[in-house]
């Protein structure tokens, strides 16, 4: 049976006269508003009276969400844009059920969309459009309100004391620029405080959004007016010493800000790229305070750490750290260099870009404008009496050849590649044109790594999963009793995700006599992978399962970061 119409309910209850209803219907059609919203706007009824009628109409409980206290962990499950478009707001959760306030609980499509977005069962309650709008502004608007008000001209209320690329003083901007300045500064501050790794400023046809990458996930932080997009891009380009007039080509820059209240500095690496509807800007946060240089805290298993330290202590040869972008390779490389950085060694690095300044190490920034690339820097290093050389990335045969030459002539070379696992690194080098005998004679160790999300300690709770699930991800049947699984239910500490921070997993492949023999016979990556398993070497999946067994990560994170040892 179809629900009664709201107008019929109100007239039957004697809350509104037929002529008032007719007027409200006409006004509602004219302004394209819901009838209840129009009746309230016309002053015929109060919000609470409409709410009681909506309860009767949809036969679900009514809630005045504008007076409801909603936890942040619940709000992060659904984006502001969706809430505003569909006139809904999540208000609480219990177990696998999410309670959501609807202005129209009869909209089954919206329920299905929410179920898909949140992975929760949806329990609807009803509220008025007006109450939901107030609640959205109250909770989702908190960040935006602190970040941007384009009607105010005072830009001094910021935690940013100074900005430097060329040292820009926040206090010296003029009144017309102040709102944009305040917005950009507050986004930077928010990203720092929420421990984001990246900030995305994204222009689209009908909106402009700002997203933060936190623990590997992109979370929408703000939606300023679309008209402000060019001004925001221009402000960031000025701060980063880029060409403000050049909008047709990608640009790179850097900036540093100082937080006055916290007496803290933060470096940002900035990149712009032209898109269909304007320039997209991505800022990478380079927080030296979070740079983990203690190798014992990187996530190595005890035996793997011993092997890693043994190999980097060798006087010559090559250490290769591999993995996709964002897998933590830079931290591992810097930790190795920090371990090796003693007073009696000369360390030189070729980087693009230099992410962190390391005291006592000669770091060289690549510059394509003057033809200073990895190969050219390496040639210069060999004339600088080096002991240890770090190459940011081996991208081509020329760089590879010089790196291997250095490794074979009494130098320790540390470098990175983008490969999926350790065995694939060997085939990648051979495909690049590196001779097999050079690989076997120079490479000491190949390390593949990934990052997995760490279960939030503030809201973790034990969970039960079917035995078959563990078998499917590669857990041996005999080991299943050893596994105690946890999952974060979501809280304000982890922004409702259940994940707080990340852990590294590693796959180490030393160049043993058997591996060398296979490389010289041009063995495939699959054959090398099988040989590693026979030698008892830990794969990425095995490393991830050890973290899972200790309750440090989740099955979902294991699946996202690794494949089964049998490739399934």
Kinemage of the C-alpha trace (Angstrom):
@kinemage 1
@onewidth
@group {chain A} dominant
@subgroup {mainchain}
@vectorlist {calphas} color= white
{ca unk a 1} P 0.000 0.000 0.000
{ca unk a 2} L 1.297 3.388 -0.972
{ca unk a 3} L 1.934 5.827 1.900
{ca unk a 4} L -0.539 8.616 2.452
{ca unk a 5} L 0.325 11.978 0.992
{ca unk a 6} L 1.680 14.484 3.475
{ca unk a 7} L -0.987 17.066 2.589
{ca unk a 8} L -3.794 14.597 3.275
{ca unk a 9} L -2.356 13.707 6.687
{ca unk a 10} L -2.008 17.350 7.688
{ca unk a 11} L -5.559 18.292 6.619
{ca unk a 12} L -7.105 15.216 8.279
{ca unk a 13} L -5.351 16.116 11.524
{ca unk a 14} L -6.697 19.658 11.225
{ca unk a 15} L -3.200 21.124 11.250
{ca unk a 16} L -3.645 22.985 7.981
{ca unk a 17} L -6.619 24.358 6.057
{ca unk a 18} L -7.348 23.224 2.461
{ca unk a 19} L -6.653 26.738 1.122
{ca unk a 20} L -3.300 26.807 2.931
{ca unk a 21} L -2.450 23.386 1.468
{ca unk a 22} L -3.316 24.577 -2.025
{ca unk a 23} L -1.130 27.658 -1.588
{ca unk a 24} L 1.733 25.493 -0.299
{ca unk a 25} L 1.377 23.062 -3.215
{ca unk a 26} L 1.565 25.897 -5.742
{ca unk a 27} L 4.572 27.450 -3.989
{ca unk a 28} L 6.268 24.040 -3.722
{ca unk a 29} L 5.897 23.391 -7.459
{ca unk a 30} L 7.132 26.894 -8.276
{ca unk a 31} L 10.267 26.667 -6.081
{ca unk a 32} L 10.843 22.937 -6.657
{ca unk a 33} L 10.853 22.285 -2.913
{ca unk a 34} L 9.359 19.484 -0.852
{ca unk a 35} L 5.884 20.272 0.466
{ca unk a 36} L 6.917 20.080 4.119
{ca unk a 37} L 9.784 22.542 3.555
{ca unk a 38} L 7.423 24.977 1.848
{ca unk a 39} L 4.781 24.747 4.607
{ca unk a 40} L 7.432 25.585 7.212
{ca unk a 41} L 8.770 28.446 5.076
{ca unk a 42} L 5.263 29.899 4.740
{ca unk a 43} L 4.906 29.814 8.514
{ca unk a 44} L 1.846 27.552 8.485
{ca unk a 45} L 3.416 24.864 10.721
{ca unk a 46} L 6.511 24.259 12.809
{ca unk a 47} L 9.262 21.792 11.995
{ca unk a 48} L 8.189 19.454 14.819
{ca unk a 49} L 4.607 19.280 13.480
{ca unk a 50} L 5.838 18.296 9.990
{ca unk a 51} L 8.098 15.670 11.581
{ca unk a 52} L 5.180 14.004 13.377
{ca unk a 53} L 3.240 13.893 10.104
{ca unk a 54} L 6.235 12.383 8.286
{ca unk a 55} L 6.410 9.655 10.952
{ca unk a 56} L 2.825 8.728 10.183
{ca unk a 57} L 3.357 8.988 6.422
{ca unk a 58} L 6.323 6.584 6.275
{ca unk a 59} L 5.682 4.524 9.433
{ca unk a 60} L 9.259 4.981 10.678
{ca unk a 61} L 10.567 6.790 13.778
{ca unk a 62} L 11.105 10.537 13.488
{ca unk a 63} L 14.273 12.308 14.681
{ca unk a 64} L 15.135 16.010 14.885
{ca unk a 65} L 18.693 15.519 13.632
{ca unk a 66} L 19.577 19.200 14.070
{ca unk a 67} L 19.536 18.506 17.821
{ca unk a 68} L 21.219 15.111 17.517
{ca unk a 69} L 24.860 14.539 18.579
{ca unk a 70} L 26.549 12.647 15.751
{ca unk a 71} L 29.965 11.005 16.149
{ca unk a 72} L 32.622 11.926 13.582
{ca unk a 73} L 33.301 8.271 12.802
{ca unk a 74} L 29.724 7.961 11.531
{ca unk a 75} L 29.900 11.088 9.380
{ca unk a 76} L 33.021 9.915 7.534
{ca unk a 77} L 31.087 6.934 6.164
{ca unk a 78} L 29.071 9.148 3.787
{ca unk a 79} L 30.327 12.198 1.891
{ca unk a 80} L 28.756 15.622 2.269
{ca unk a 81} L 27.862 15.877 -1.417
{ca unk a 82} L 25.769 12.702 -1.288
{ca unk a 83} L 24.008 13.827 1.890
{ca unk a 84} L 23.102 17.212 0.415
{ca unk a 85} L 21.938 15.761 -2.897
{ca unk a 86} L 19.751 13.048 -1.357
{ca unk a 87} L 18.748 14.955 1.819
{ca unk a 88} L 20.077 12.280 4.176
{ca unk a 89} L 22.583 12.141 7.025
{ca unk a 90} L 24.006 9.148 8.961
{ca unk a 91} L 23.413 9.560 12.699
{ca unk a 92} L 24.635 6.398 14.465
{ca unk a 93} L 25.846 2.854 13.984
{ca unk a 94} L 25.659 -0.366 15.922
{ca unk a 95} L 27.469 -3.467 14.706
{ca unk a 96} L 26.753 -3.806 10.990
{ca unk a 97} L 23.742 -1.460 11.037
{ca unk a 98} L 23.880 2.233 10.157
{ca unk a 99} L 21.006 4.493 11.200
{ca unk a 100} L 20.351 7.129 8.544
{ca unk a 101} L 17.922 10.041 8.643
{ca unk a 102} L 15.963 10.505 5.399
{ca unk a 103} L 13.647 13.276 4.347
{ca unk a 104} L 12.124 10.602 2.078
{ca unk a 105} L 12.583 7.098 3.587
{ca unk a 106} L 10.540 5.709 0.702
{ca unk a 107} L 13.435 6.306 -1.714
{ca unk a 108} L 14.676 2.717 -2.056
{ca unk a 109} L 17.361 3.667 -4.587
{ca unk a 110} L 19.041 5.947 -2.054
{ca unk a 111} L 18.931 3.161 0.531
{ca unk a 112} L 20.632 0.800 -1.925
{ca unk a 113} L 23.273 3.424 -2.760
{ca unk a 114} L 24.015 3.923 0.936
{ca unk a 115} L 24.254 0.181 1.485
{ca unk a 116} L 26.790 -0.017 -1.358
{ca unk a 117} L 28.814 3.026 -0.218
{ca unk a 118} L 29.024 2.156 3.477
{ca unk a 119} L 28.897 -1.684 3.398
{ca unk a 120} L 26.392 -1.377 6.294
{ca unk a 121} L 22.758 -2.440 6.661
{ca unk a 122} L 20.646 0.714 6.507
{ca unk a 123} L 18.064 1.464 9.231
{ca unk a 124} L 15.975 4.467 8.099
{ca unk a 125} L 14.480 7.152 10.313
{ca unk a 126} L 12.707 10.249 9.073
{ca unk a 127} L 13.511 13.907 9.563
{ca unk a 128} L 12.613 17.128 7.822
{ca unk a 129} L 14.605 18.657 5.005
{ca unk a 130} L 15.212 21.675 7.211
{ca unk a 131} L 16.608 19.636 10.122
{ca unk a 132} L 18.813 17.567 7.839
{ca unk a 133} L 20.189 20.699 6.157
{ca unk a 134} L 21.022 22.224 9.539
{ca unk a 135} L 22.728 19.015 10.646
{ca unk a 136} L 24.785 18.771 7.442
{ca unk a 137} L 25.960 22.327 7.899
{ca unk a 138} L 26.630 21.791 11.603
{ca unk a 139} L 28.731 18.672 11.223
{ca unk a 140} L 30.109 18.611 7.685
{ca unk a 141} L 30.468 22.351 7.563
{ca unk a 142} L 32.722 22.600 10.587
{ca unk a 143} L 35.875 22.203 8.540
{ca unk a 144} L 34.697 24.425 5.724
{ca unk a 145} L 33.677 27.189 8.096
{ca unk a 146} L 37.092 27.242 9.672
{ca unk a 147} L 38.713 27.114 6.271
{ca unk a 148} L 36.863 29.512 4.056
{ca unk a 149} L 34.568 32.477 4.151
{ca unk a 150} L 34.705 34.397 0.920
{ca unk a 151} L 32.702 37.260 2.335
{ca unk a 152} L 35.295 38.184 4.945
{ca unk a 153} L 38.469 40.052 4.132
{ca unk a 154} L 40.527 39.516 7.275
{ca unk a 155} L 43.082 36.771 6.703
{ca unk a 156} L 45.011 36.934 9.910
{ca unk a 157} L 43.173 34.218 11.854
{ca unk a 158} L 45.425 31.342 10.825
{ca unk a 159} L 47.812 28.990 12.544
{ca unk a 160} L 50.312 29.441 9.744
{ca unk a 161} L 52.971 31.869 10.869
{ca unk a 162} L 54.959 31.971 7.664
{ca unk a 163} L 55.269 30.298 4.329
{ca unk a 164} L 58.520 29.936 2.510
{ca unk a 165} L 59.606 28.899 -0.861
{ca unk a 166} L 60.547 32.454 -1.263
{ca unk a 167} L 59.362 33.314 2.295
{ca unk a 168} L 55.830 34.590 1.913
{ca unk a 169} L 54.436 36.328 4.992
{ca unk a 170} L 50.764 35.616 5.615
{ca unk a 171} L 50.341 38.947 7.329
{ca unk a 172} L 51.418 40.861 4.225
{ca unk a 173} L 48.588 39.821 1.884
{ca unk a 174} L 46.012 42.362 0.852
{ca unk a 175} L 42.369 42.273 1.772
{ca unk a 176} L 41.074 40.870 -1.504
{ca unk a 177} L 43.427 37.887 -1.327
{ca unk a 178} L 42.831 37.134 2.325
{ca unk a 179} L 39.915 34.663 2.004
{ca unk a 180} L 41.809 32.474 -0.479
{ca unk a 181} L 44.960 32.705 1.621
{ca unk a 182} L 43.034 31.705 4.730
{ca unk a 183} L 41.421 28.786 2.949
{ca unk a 184} L 44.673 27.372 1.559
{ca unk a 185} L 46.483 27.822 4.873
{ca unk a 186} L 43.741 26.116 6.842
{ca unk a 187} L 43.695 23.161 4.421
{ca unk a 188} L 47.443 22.755 4.907
{ca unk a 189} L 47.047 22.920 8.686
{ca unk a 190} L 44.173 20.425 8.637
{ca unk a 191} L 46.207 18.001 6.500
{ca unk a 192} L 49.135 18.205 8.935
{ca unk a 193} L 46.941 17.654 11.996
{ca unk a 194} L 45.147 14.708 10.417
{ca unk a 195} L 48.512 13.206 9.341
{ca unk a 196} L 47.596 13.171 5.661
{ca unk a 197} L 50.214 12.114 3.114
{ca unk a 198} L 48.762 14.085 0.178
{ca unk a 199} L 46.307 16.902 -0.575
{ca unk a 200} L 44.311 16.924 -3.834
{ca unk a 201} L 42.748 20.143 -5.187
{ca unk a 202} L 40.447 18.975 -7.998
{ca unk a 203} L 38.400 21.105 -10.435
{ca unk a 204} L 35.391 19.576 -12.185
{ca unk a 205} L 32.653 20.933 -14.402
{ca unk a 206} L 30.157 21.596 -11.609
{ca unk a 207} L 32.217 21.446 -8.428
{ca unk a 208} L 35.623 21.923 -6.873
{ca unk a 209} L 36.695 19.531 -4.166
{ca unk a 210} L 39.613 19.071 -1.803
{ca unk a 211} L 40.573 15.580 -0.676
{ca unk a 212} L 43.129 14.314 1.844
{ca unk a 213} L 44.876 10.961 1.580
{ca unk a 214} L 44.942 9.529 5.098
{ca unk a 215} L 46.360 6.053 5.718
{ca unk a 216} L 46.120 5.326 2.012
{ca unk a 217} L 42.462 6.402 1.610
{ca unk a 218} L 41.210 9.604 -0.041
{ca unk a 219} L 38.709 11.475 2.149
{ca unk a 220} L 36.837 14.594 1.021
{ca unk a 221} L 37.718 17.540 3.249
{ca unk a 222} L 36.116 20.580 1.630
{ca unk a 223} L 34.070 21.789 -1.358
{ca unk a 224} L 34.754 25.494 -1.912
{ca unk a 225} L 32.845 27.397 -4.638
{ca unk a 226} L 33.857 26.275 -8.115
{ca unk a 227} L 34.646 29.891 -9.014
{ca unk a 228} L 37.433 29.897 -6.410
{ca unk a 229} L 39.397 27.156 -8.193
{ca unk a 230} L 41.704 29.410 -10.297
{ca unk a 231} L 42.464 31.633 -7.288
{ca unk a 232} L 43.308 28.612 -5.118
{ca unk a 233} L 45.649 27.216 -7.794
{ca unk a 234} L 47.272 30.631 -8.238
{ca unk a 235} L 47.833 30.999 -4.486
{ca unk a 236} L 49.527 27.613 -4.233
{ca unk a 237} L 51.701 28.358 -7.296
{ca unk a 238} L 52.841 31.660 -5.760
{ca unk a 239} L 53.732 29.899 -2.520
{ca unk a 240} L 55.653 27.207 -4.430
{ca unk a 241} L 57.576 29.591 -6.697
{ca unk a 242} L 55.901 28.362 -9.882
{ca unk a 243} L 55.010 30.332 -12.992
{ca unk a 244} L 51.529 31.646 -12.219
{ca unk a 245} L 50.891 32.497 -15.880
{ca unk a 246} L 51.712 28.990 -17.184
{ca unk a 247} L 48.540 26.916 -17.134
{ca unk a 248} L 49.172 24.668 -20.143
{ca unk a 249} L 52.011 22.523 -18.765
{ca unk a 250} L 52.614 20.528 -15.588
{ca unk a 251} L 54.804 22.271 -13.010
{ca unk a 252} L 56.701 21.173 -9.908
{ca unk a 253} L 57.508 23.197 -6.826
{ca unk a 254} L 58.161 23.048 -3.084
{ca unk a 255} L 57.158 25.081 -0.084
{ca unk a 256} L 57.627 25.134 3.651
{ca unk a 257} L 55.191 26.416 6.257
{ca unk a 258} L 55.685 27.137 9.924
{ca unk a 259} L 52.924 26.486 12.418
{ca unk a 260} L 53.016 29.261 14.966
{ca unk a 261} L 51.150 27.510 17.784
{ca unk a 262} L 53.085 24.266 17.507
{ca unk a 263} L 56.510 25.718 16.680
{ca unk a 264} L 56.716 23.192 13.868
{ca unk a 265} L 57.748 23.263 10.213
{ca unk a 266} L 56.453 21.157 7.339
{ca unk a 267} L 57.728 20.735 3.782
{ca unk a 268} L 55.399 20.188 0.833
{ca unk a 269} L 56.172 18.904 -2.651
{ca unk a 270} L 53.739 20.429 -5.146
{ca unk a 271} L 52.696 19.369 -8.650
{ca unk a 272} L 50.171 20.983 -10.975
{ca unk a 273} L 48.674 19.524 -14.131
{ca unk a 274} L 46.142 21.013 -16.580
{ca unk a 275} L 42.815 19.188 -16.737
{ca unk a 276} L 39.616 19.745 -18.708
{ca unk a 277} L 38.149 22.190 -16.167
{ca unk a 278} L 41.249 23.808 -14.715
{ca unk a 279} L 44.503 22.965 -12.970
{ca unk a 280} L 44.613 20.059 -10.560
{ca unk a 281} L 47.101 20.515 -7.732
{ca unk a 282} L 48.528 17.686 -5.636
{ca unk a 283} L 50.659 18.419 -2.579
{ca unk a 284} L 52.772 15.728 -0.919
{ca unk a 285} L 53.478 16.291 2.783
{ca unk a 286} L 57.083 15.620 3.728
{ca unk a 287} L 57.015 15.328 7.511
{ca unk a 288} L 60.533 14.715 8.726
{ca unk a 289} L 59.233 14.106 12.254
{ca unk a 290} L 57.428 11.021 10.938
{ca unk a 291} L 60.478 9.792 8.990
{ca unk a 292} L 61.326 6.468 10.569
{ca unk a 293} L 65.110 6.041 10.341
{ca unk a 294} L 65.297 3.306 12.981
{ca unk a 295} L 65.505 0.123 10.932
{ca unk a 296} L 64.179 -1.976 13.819
{ca unk a 297} L 60.844 -0.141 13.546
{ca unk a 298} L 60.289 -0.450 9.789
{ca unk a 299} L 58.363 -3.735 10.061
{ca unk a 300} L 61.081 -6.266 9.199
{ca unk a 301} L 60.808 -9.690 10.774
{ca unk a 302} L 63.798 -10.421 13.002
{ca unk a 303} L 65.554 -12.748 10.547
{ca unk a 304} L 64.833 -10.448 7.593
{ca unk a 305} L 66.263 -7.454 9.465
{ca unk a 306} L 69.430 -9.410 10.212
{ca unk a 307} L 69.788 -10.282 6.512
{ca unk a 308} L 69.113 -6.691 5.420
{ca unk a 309} L 71.713 -5.260 7.793
{ca unk a 310} L 74.230 -7.895 6.693
{ca unk a 311} L 73.820 -7.009 3.016
{ca unk a 312} L 73.940 -3.205 3.381
{ca unk a 313} L 77.122 -3.580 5.437
{ca unk a 314} L 78.939 -5.127 2.450
{ca unk a 315} L 81.615 -2.791 1.009
{ca unk a 316} L 80.439 -3.113 -2.575
{ca unk a 317} L 77.555 -4.399 -4.646
{ca unk a 318} L 73.946 -3.318 -5.119
{ca unk a 319} L 70.849 -3.230 -2.936
{ca unk a 320} L 67.568 -2.817 -4.833
{ca unk a 321} L 64.368 -1.671 -3.097
{ca unk a 322} L 61.271 -2.280 -5.231
{ca unk a 323} L 57.575 -1.600 -5.114
{ca unk a 324} L 54.886 0.656 -6.606
{ca unk a 325} L 54.541 4.376 -5.867
{ca unk a 326} L 53.551 4.951 -2.251
{ca unk a 327} L 54.872 1.642 -0.931
{ca unk a 328} L 57.380 3.189 1.469
{ca unk a 329} L 60.553 2.631 -0.577
{ca unk a 330} L 61.956 6.088 0.262
{ca unk a 331} L 61.713 5.486 4.014
{ca unk a 332} L 63.492 2.128 3.687
{ca unk a 333} L 66.253 3.664 1.559
{ca unk a 334} L 66.724 6.608 3.941
{ca unk a 335} L 66.828 4.286 6.955
{ca unk a 336} L 69.558 2.225 5.261
{ca unk a 337} L 71.552 5.375 4.466
{ca unk a 338} L 71.113 6.605 8.031
{ca unk a 339} L 72.505 3.282 9.303
{ca unk a 340} L 75.494 3.619 6.964
{ca unk a 341} L 76.065 7.339 7.607
{ca unk a 342} L 79.240 7.193 9.675
{ca unk a 343} L 82.046 9.720 9.838
{ca unk a 344} L 84.428 7.641 7.730
{ca unk a 345} L 82.252 7.206 4.617
{ca unk a 346} L 81.330 9.494 1.724
{ca unk a 347} L 77.667 9.101 0.724
{ca unk a 348} L 76.207 10.800 -2.352
{ca unk a 349} L 72.597 10.582 -3.542
{ca unk a 350} L 70.908 11.427 -6.850
{ca unk a 351} L 67.218 12.085 -6.187
{ca unk a 352} L 64.191 13.332 -8.085
{ca unk a 353} L 62.932 14.893 -5.947
{ca unk a 354} L 64.873 15.184 -2.682
{ca unk a 355} L 62.164 14.409 -0.139
{ca unk a 356} L 64.110 14.848 3.103
{ca unk a 357} L 67.367 16.520 4.023
{ca unk a 358} L 69.751 14.046 5.685
{ca unk a 359} L 72.612 15.546 7.683
{ca unk a 360} L 76.057 14.344 6.563
{ca unk a 361} L 74.893 13.055 3.161
{ca unk a 362} L 75.538 14.828 -0.164
{ca unk a 363} L 72.137 15.014 -1.851
{ca unk a 364} L 71.817 16.137 -5.472
{ca unk a 365} L 68.504 17.183 -7.053
{ca unk a 366} L 67.959 16.125 -10.663
{ca unk a 367} L 67.228 18.996 -13.057
{ca unk a 368} L 66.073 18.179 -16.582
{ca unk a 369} L 66.303 21.848 -17.623
{ca unk a 370} L 70.114 21.643 -17.465
{ca unk a 371} L 70.285 17.970 -18.524
{ca unk a 372} L 71.219 16.811 -15.021
{ca unk a 373} L 69.704 13.337 -14.899
{ca unk a 374} L 70.545 10.200 -12.941
{ca unk a 375} L 73.125 9.041 -15.474
{ca unk a 376} L 74.914 12.408 -15.520
{ca unk a 377} L 74.900 12.630 -11.701
{ca unk a 378} L 76.332 9.108 -11.424
{ca unk a 379} L 79.182 9.965 -13.774
{ca unk a 380} L 80.023 12.950 -11.581
{ca unk a 381} L 79.763 10.871 -8.379
{ca unk a 382} L 82.401 8.441 -9.619
{ca unk a 383} L 84.839 11.365 -9.735
{ca unk a 384} L 83.904 12.430 -6.179
{ca unk a 385} L 85.613 9.583 -4.316
{ca unk a 386} L 82.354 7.995 -3.115
{ca unk a 387} L 81.945 5.013 -0.794
{ca unk a 388} L 78.159 4.708 -1.057
{ca unk a 389} L 75.909 5.933 -3.865
{ca unk a 390} L 72.127 6.152 -3.797
{ca unk a 391} L 70.264 6.391 -7.108
{ca unk a 392} L 66.667 7.550 -6.715
{ca unk a 393} L 65.376 5.216 -9.425
{ca unk a 394} L 66.842 3.098 -12.218
{ca unk a 395} L 64.641 4.136 -15.131
{ca unk a 396} L 66.693 3.328 -18.224
{ca unk a 397} L 69.618 1.266 -19.520
{ca unk a 398} L 72.117 4.143 -19.316
{ca unk a 399} L 71.443 4.693 -15.602
{ca unk a 400} L 71.479 0.935 -15.007
{ca unk a 401} L 74.835 0.470 -16.767
{ca unk a 402} L 76.560 3.225 -14.752
{ca unk a 403} L 74.995 1.943 -11.506
{ca unk a 404} L 76.263 -1.577 -12.151
{ca unk a 405} L 79.674 -0.217 -13.135
{ca unk a 406} L 79.853 1.607 -9.787
{ca unk a 407} L 78.717 -1.518 -7.912
{ca unk a 408} L 81.409 -3.625 -9.584
{ca unk a 409} L 84.248 -1.184 -8.875
{ca unk a 410} L 84.264 -1.065 -5.112
{ca unk a 411} L 81.161 1.006 -4.306
{ca unk a 412} L 77.923 0.145 -2.522
{ca unk a 413} L 74.939 1.254 -4.638
{ca unk a 414} L 71.408 1.548 -3.248
{ca unk a 415} L 68.578 2.171 -5.695
{ca unk a 416} L 64.861 1.634 -6.336
{ca unk a 417} L 62.736 0.168 -9.120
{ca unk a 418} L 59.018 -0.065 -9.741
{ca unk a 419} L 58.310 -3.812 -9.851
{ca unk a 420} L 55.635 -5.993 -8.283
{ca unk a 421} L 57.902 -8.364 -6.349
{ca unk a 422} L 61.532 -9.344 -5.883
{ca unk a 423} L 61.799 -12.034 -8.650
{ca unk a 424} L 60.219 -9.688 -11.206
{ca unk a 425} L 63.048 -7.204 -10.559
{ca unk a 426} L 65.568 -9.537 -12.174
{ca unk a 427} L 63.489 -9.983 -15.329
{ca unk a 428} L 62.873 -6.226 -15.446
{ca unk a 429} L 66.651 -5.580 -15.448
{ca unk a 430} L 67.280 -8.159 -18.175
{ca unk a 431} L 64.479 -6.717 -20.296
{ca unk a 432} L 66.072 -3.282 -19.783
{ca unk a 433} L 69.282 -4.661 -21.339
{ca unk a 434} L 71.428 -5.424 -18.268
{ca unk a 435} L 73.568 -8.523 -18.826
{ca unk a 436} L 72.749 -11.525 -16.611
{ca unk a 437} L 76.360 -11.862 -15.446
{ca unk a 438} L 76.270 -8.249 -14.160
{ca unk a 439} L 73.105 -8.955 -12.173
{ca unk a 440} L 74.565 -12.052 -10.530
{ca unk a 441} L 77.933 -10.458 -9.766
{ca unk a 442} L 76.681 -7.077 -8.481
{ca unk a 443} L 73.259 -7.490 -6.857
{ca unk a 444} L 73.529 -8.431 -3.176
{ca unk a 445} L 69.858 -8.212 -2.247
{ca unk a 446} L 66.459 -7.375 -3.729
{ca unk a 447} L 63.785 -6.094 -1.311
{ca unk a 448} L 60.147 -5.805 -2.400
{ca unk a 449} L 57.739 -4.009 -0.106
{ca unk a 450} L 54.166 -2.817 0.353
{ca unk a 451} L 52.178 -0.971 2.997
{ca unk a 452} L 49.170 -2.442 4.811
{ca unk a 453} L 46.756 -0.575 7.052
{ca unk a 454} L 47.182 -0.978 10.809
{ca unk a 455} L 44.043 -1.815 12.820
{ca unk a 456} L 43.037 1.187 14.925
{ca unk a 457} L 44.002 0.495 18.537
{ca unk a 458} L 41.219 2.730 19.854
{ca unk a 459} L 38.340 0.770 18.362
{ca unk a 460} L 39.718 -2.679 17.470
{ca unk a 461} L 37.586 -5.656 18.380
{ca unk a 462} L 38.017 -9.389 17.778
{ca unk a 463} L 36.116 -10.940 14.897
{ca unk a 464} L 35.348 -14.471 13.783
{ca unk a 465} L 35.764 -15.591 10.185
{ca unk a 466} L 35.097 -18.978 8.574
{ca unk a 467} L 38.071 -21.311 8.444
{ca unk a 468} L 37.698 -21.475 4.662
{ca unk a 469} L 38.338 -17.729 4.410
{ca unk a 470} L 41.762 -18.150 5.998
{ca unk a 471} L 42.520 -21.135 3.783
{ca unk a 472} L 41.567 -19.086 0.720
{ca unk a 473} L 44.145 -16.387 1.502
{ca unk a 474} L 46.938 -18.914 1.948
{ca unk a 475} L 46.953 -19.723 5.680
{ca unk a 476} L 48.094 -23.343 6.213
{ca unk a 477} L 45.402 -25.406 7.932
{ca unk a 478} L 47.752 -26.275 10.808
{ca unk a 479} L 48.376 -22.542 11.500
{ca unk a 480} L 44.729 -21.450 11.693
{ca unk a 481} L 44.493 -21.828 15.538
{ca unk a 482} L 47.345 -19.299 15.840
{ca unk a 483} L 45.288 -16.524 14.232
{ca unk a 484} L 43.355 -14.020 16.356
{ca unk a 485} L 41.701 -11.567 13.990
{ca unk a 486} L 40.726 -7.991 14.761
{ca unk a 487} L 38.891 -5.236 12.947
{ca unk a 488} L 38.364 -1.576 13.784
{ca unk a 489} L 34.693 -0.708 14.173
{ca unk a 490} L 35.409 2.967 13.409
{ca unk a 491} L 35.932 5.898 15.753
{ca unk a 492} L 36.999 9.537 15.764
{ca unk a 493} L 40.674 8.520 16.061
{ca unk a 494} L 40.637 6.687 12.723
{ca unk a 495} L 38.030 8.888 10.960
{ca unk a 496} L 35.577 6.001 11.057
{ca unk a 497} L 37.736 3.772 8.834
{ca unk a 498} L 38.972 1.289 11.453
{ca unk a 499} L 42.522 1.834 10.131
{ca unk a 500} L 45.085 4.111 11.794
{ca unk a 501} L 48.590 4.195 10.378
{ca unk a 502} L 50.336 1.690 8.101
{ca unk a 503} L 52.815 -1.171 8.387
{ca unk a 504} L 55.408 -2.301 5.869
{ca unk a 505} L 55.582 -5.881 4.614
{ca unk a 506} L 58.742 -7.153 2.966
{ca unk a 507} L 59.964 -9.807 0.574
{ca unk a 508} L 63.760 -10.307 0.581
{ca unk a 509} L 65.593 -12.171 -2.164
{ca unk a 510} L 69.344 -12.530 -1.561
{ca unk a 511} L 71.420 -13.492 -4.558
{ca unk a 512} L 72.161 -17.067 -3.449
{ca unk a 513} L 74.140 -19.522 -5.567
{ca unk a 514} L 70.920 -21.205 -6.742
{ca unk a 515} L 69.286 -17.867 -7.684
{ca unk a 516} L 72.476 -16.814 -9.521
{ca unk a 517} L 72.489 -20.071 -11.460
{ca unk a 518} L 68.887 -19.579 -12.516
{ca unk a 519} L 69.455 -15.940 -13.535
{ca unk a 520} L 72.380 -16.985 -15.744
{ca unk a 521} L 70.033 -19.514 -17.392
{ca unk a 522} L 67.505 -16.684 -18.035
{ca unk a 523} L 64.897 -18.174 -15.717
{ca unk a 524} L 61.462 -16.501 -15.735
{ca unk a 525} L 60.058 -14.540 -12.798
{ca unk a 526} L 57.705 -17.447 -12.013
{ca unk a 527} L 60.618 -19.902 -11.880
{ca unk a 528} L 62.596 -17.566 -9.617
{ca unk a 529} L 59.535 -17.166 -7.393
{ca unk a 530} L 59.208 -20.960 -7.010
{ca unk a 531} L 62.908 -21.223 -6.197
{ca unk a 532} L 62.525 -18.556 -3.469
{ca unk a 533} L 59.692 -20.531 -1.891
{ca unk a 534} L 61.775 -23.719 -1.962
{ca unk a 535} L 64.580 -21.835 -0.215
{ca unk a 536} L 62.115 -20.823 2.516
{ca unk a 537} L 62.224 -17.095 1.748
{ca unk a 538} L 59.254 -15.025 2.923
{ca unk a 539} L 56.949 -13.712 0.217
{ca unk a 540} L 54.902 -10.523 0.487
{ca unk a 541} L 51.819 -12.620 1.242
{ca unk a 542} L 53.638 -14.546 3.992
{ca unk a 543} L 54.877 -11.288 5.524
{ca unk a 544} L 51.342 -9.881 5.441
{ca unk a 545} L 49.918 -13.054 7.035
{ca unk a 546} L 52.352 -12.730 9.938
{ca unk a 547} L 50.983 -9.219 10.573
{ca unk a 548} L 47.448 -10.619 10.331
{ca unk a 549} L 48.231 -13.421 12.797
{ca unk a 550} L 49.381 -10.845 15.359
{ca unk a 551} L 46.165 -8.841 14.961
{ca unk a 552} L 47.985 -5.871 13.434
{ca unk a 553} L 46.095 -5.732 10.123
{ca unk a 554} L 42.967 -7.071 8.420
{ca unk a 555} L 42.164 -9.659 5.782
{ca unk a 556} L 41.102 -6.871 3.405
{ca unk a 557} L 44.491 -5.183 3.764
{ca unk a 558} L 46.287 -8.486 3.157
{ca unk a 559} L 44.318 -9.043 -0.045
{ca unk a 560} L 44.926 -5.497 -1.271
{ca unk a 561} L 48.684 -5.602 -0.700
{ca unk a 562} L 49.696 -9.076 -1.852
{ca unk a 563} L 48.822 -12.107 -3.950
{ca unk a 564} L 48.831 -15.722 -2.878
{ca unk a 565} L 52.145 -17.500 -3.055
{ca unk a 566} L 50.721 -19.709 -5.761
{ca unk a 567} L 49.659 -16.631 -7.713
{ca unk a 568} L 45.914 -17.175 -7.175
